[in-house]
């Protein structure tokens, strides 16, 4: 049973289903996560078995336990899909605002975007 440690990092129990994605360039080309299972939970680490291997992750932040992490963990397939969609949308927004220099939006639309992002329009400057 997953318990929420924080909004970002759930705490896992033995038997929980998780999804593991390789951070290796070669493996990332495939792009699909591998289903795994939590096999052991300790005080500092938990272990996930997927395929023929078992890897260790930190409980506090679900980070892979290596000097150079090779895997990223997701609590569900939907969480993985949301992560991919977030990255694509963020990239498009970043490209629209930073690289193009021209935004196809009127002042009202820009004010709506600023409001959503919590940016206040400053009327004091001339």
N, C-alpha and C positions, 0 to 999 in steps of 0.2 A: 504494500500500500504506500503510495507516494504521499509524503507530507510536504507542505510548502515551507522551506526554510526562509525563502525570500521570494519575491516575484519572479526572479530569474532562475533560481537554483532549487529544484525539488530535492528532498531527501528520499532515498530509495530503500527498499527492503528486499531481502532475498526473494527471488522469483519474479521481481518486476521486469516487465518487458521494456527495453530501451532500443534506440537506434543509434548506430555508430557510423560516422562518416570519416573517411580518411582525409587527412590534410596534405597528403603526398600529391605532388603534381600529377604523377602517373595515374594514381587511383582516382583523383578528382575528375579526370576526364570522363569517367563512367558516370559520376554524379549521383548515384543512388546509394542511400544508406543501407547498412546491413543490420538486420534484426539481431539483437543480443538479449542476454538475460543476466540480471544481477545474481551472482553466485555467493558472494560473501560481503558482509558489511562489518567494518571494524570501527575504531574510534576516530581514525584520521582518514582512512581510505575505504573505498568499496571496489569490488572486482566485477568486471563484466566479461562474460564469455560470449564470443561471436565467432562463427566459423570454427576453426581449429585452435584458436588462440584465446587467452584470457589476459586482459589488460587492467591496470590499476588506475583509479581516478580519485582525486581529492574530494572528500565529502563537502568541504566548505564552499567550493565553487565549481564542482564537476569537471575540473581541469584534468587532462591526461597527465599522469605522473612520469614525466620525462623532461630532460633538459630542453629538448626540442619536441614539443608535443606532436604526435602523429595522428591523433584522432580527436574528433569533437563528438560530444554526446547530446542526444535529443531525447526527451521523455516520450515522444510519440511521432508518428509519421506526419501528423498535422503540424507539429512544432517545426519539423524540418521544412515542410512546404511553406510555412509562414516565414521562416528564416530566408529561404530562397526568394520569395516574393518581396520581402522587405528589402533585400539587397538589390534586386532589379529596380524596384520603384525608387529607392534612395539614389541609385546611380543615375536614373533618368532625371530626377529632380535636381541633383547636383549638376548634371550636365546642362540642364536648362538654365540654371541660375548662375553658374560659375563660368562655364566654358563658352557659351554662345554669346554672352554679353547682351543679348536682346531677348526679352521675354515677351511672348505674345499674350499679354494680359493688360487689361485696363486698370486704372487706379482703384476702382472698387474691388476688383479681384485681388489685387495686391494687398489691399487693406484686410480682406477676408483671410488671406494666407498669413499675414502678420498677426492677426487676432488668434488664429489657430495655434501659431507657434509661440504666442505669448510675447510678441514684440510690440512695444508701444510706439505709436507715431509721435515724434517730438515736434510740436508746433513752434517751439521757442527759437529755433535756428532760422536764419534768413537765407 
